[in-house]
Amino acid sequence: MGKRSQSRRRQLYGHDSRGGTNPVVPPPVMPANTVAPVVTGTATVGQTLTCSNGTWTGTPTPTLTKQWRTTGSVPIAGATGNTYVLTAAEAGKIVDCLVTATNAAGSVSRASNAMSVP
């Protein structure tokens, strides 16, 4: 059997000519959100809100990023952590957290519950 045929056989059947196996790498699977992220805390100026990741699936395991937002899905500049301290700028607005999951197959975002800041 020629080298080219052996190589093709390994690709098709996951075996090499010595009887060993080649690892089969599964194709990437797009991230999917199975449990929504949740914002907790007291929605009052000066208080800290916390955003959970929610639960995500995907192959390879997705990396997660966060963006805190105000009314109308407007990003709050520099607010990309797990927690956010509410400022006077958020008074009278609604605040939520957008979690984005990214892997080799792509990116998917899911918004948390919204909290109204008096």
Helices and strands as residue ranges (DSSP letters): H 3-13, E 29-35, E 39-41, E 48-51, E 55-59, E 63-70, E 74-75, E 83-85, G 88-90, E 94-103, E 106-111, E 115-116
